[in-house]
Amino acid sequence: MIEVTREKFEELVAEALDTIPSDLTGTMSNIVVTVVDDPPEPDLLGLYTGIPLTERGDWYSAVLPDRIEIYRNAICQICDTEEDVIEEVRITVVHEIGHHFGIDDARLHELGW
């Protein structure tokens, strides 16, 4: 396990978001990404909550933003070095953004995320 301050971890999440190609981030809509210290259940590194872009229709308006939570302590717990944390944050951010685009866990795992 490695200790990473919340401030540093938030920077790592921001850096991971910056690696997402702009043609993808430009299509993301009504979503917020936050760092949360602890997951609501064990073994969870991140969580997407919302309505994926692929499921939104004409009815979709005036709703709360979708939410991606990245769990700091859970990621730090499985990592031994800061480099491990950087990589795991990137993987988790990409994985959860994949859910925003309507990609399920099975397909994300096939793709290596």
C-alpha positions as CSV (number, residue, x, y, z in Angstrom):
1,M,0.0,0.0,0.0
2,I,1.2,3.5,-0.8
3,E,0.0,6.8,0.7
4,V,-1.0,9.5,-1.7
5,T,-2.5,12.8,-0.4
6,R,-5.9,13.7,-1.6
7,E,-4.5,16.8,-3.4
8,K,-1.9,14.7,-5.3
9,F,-4.5,12.0,-6.1
10,E,-6.9,14.7,-7.5
11,E,-4.0,15.9,-9.7
12,L,-3.5,12.3,-11.0
13,V,-7.2,12.0,-11.8
14,A,-7.0,15.4,-13.7
15,E,-3.9,14.2,-15.6
16,A,-5.7,10.9,-16.5
17,L,-8.6,13.0,-17.8
18,D,-6.2,15.1,-19.9
19,T,-5.1,11.9,-21.7
20,I,-8.5,11.3,-23.1
21,P,-8.7,12.4,-26.7
22,S,-10.5,15.6,-27.2
23,D,-12.9,14.1,-29.8
24,L,-14.2,11.9,-27.0
25,T,-14.2,14.4,-24.2
26,G,-16.0,16.8,-26.6
27,T,-18.9,14.4,-26.8
28,M,-19.1,13.8,-23.0
29,S,-22.2,15.5,-21.6
30,N,-23.6,16.3,-18.2
31,I,-21.0,14.4,-16.2
32,V,-18.8,15.2,-13.1
33,V,-15.7,13.3,-12.0
34,T,-14.9,13.3,-8.3
35,V,-12.4,11.7,-5.9
36,V,-13.9,9.9,-3.0
37,D,-11.8,8.4,-0.2
38,D,-13.6,5.1,0.3
39,P,-15.9,3.0,-1.9
40,P,-19.4,2.0,-0.9
41,E,-18.4,-1.6,-1.2
42,P,-15.1,-3.5,-1.1
43,D,-13.0,-4.1,-4.2
44,L,-14.4,-1.1,-6.1
45,L,-11.9,1.3,-7.6
46,G,-14.3,3.5,-9.4
47,L,-18.0,3.8,-10.1
48,Y,-20.1,5.4,-12.9
49,T,-23.7,6.4,-11.9
50,G,-26.0,7.9,-14.5
51,I,-27.5,7.4,-17.9
52,P,-25.0,6.4,-20.6
53,L,-25.0,8.5,-23.7
54,T,-26.3,5.6,-25.7
55,E,-29.4,5.4,-23.6
56,R,-30.4,9.1,-23.6
57,G,-33.3,10.1,-25.7
58,D,-35.5,13.1,-26.3
59,W,-36.8,12.7,-22.7
60,Y,-33.3,13.4,-21.3
61,S,-33.3,16.9,-19.9
62,A,-33.1,18.7,-16.6
63,V,-31.5,15.7,-14.8
64,L,-28.6,15.7,-12.4
65,P,-25.2,15.1,-13.9
66,D,-23.9,11.6,-14.3
67,R,-21.2,10.9,-11.8
68,I,-17.8,9.1,-11.9
69,E,-16.3,8.5,-8.5
70,I,-12.6,7.4,-8.3
71,Y,-11.8,5.8,-4.9
72,R,-8.5,7.0,-3.5
73,N,-8.0,4.6,-0.6
74,A,-9.0,1.5,-2.6
75,I,-6.5,2.4,-5.4
76,C,-3.7,3.2,-3.0
77,Q,-4.4,0.0,-1.1
78,I,-3.6,-2.2,-4.2
79,C,-0.6,-0.2,-5.3
80,D,3.1,-0.4,-4.1
81,T,4.5,2.7,-5.9
82,E,3.4,6.1,-7.1
83,E,3.8,4.8,-10.7
84,D,1.4,2.0,-9.9
85,V,-1.1,4.6,-8.6
86,I,-0.7,6.7,-11.8
87,E,-1.4,3.7,-14.0
88,E,-4.3,2.4,-11.9
89,V,-5.9,5.9,-11.8
90,R,-5.6,6.1,-15.6
91,I,-7.1,2.6,-16.1
92,T,-10.0,3.4,-13.7
93,V,-10.8,6.7,-15.2
94,V,-10.9,5.3,-18.8
95,H,-13.0,2.3,-17.6
96,E,-15.6,4.6,-16.0
97,I,-15.7,6.9,-18.9
98,G,-16.3,3.9,-21.1
99,H,-19.5,3.3,-19.0
100,H,-20.5,6.9,-19.8
101,F,-20.3,5.9,-23.5
102,G,-22.4,2.8,-22.9
103,I,-19.7,0.2,-22.9
104,D,-20.3,-2.7,-20.4
105,D,-17.7,-4.3,-18.1
106,A,-17.3,-7.4,-20.3
107,R,-16.3,-5.3,-23.3
108,L,-14.1,-3.0,-21.3
109,H,-12.2,-6.0,-20.0
110,E,-11.9,-7.3,-23.5
111,L,-10.3,-4.0,-24.5
112,G,-7.9,-4.1,-21.5
113,W,-9.7,-1.6,-19.4
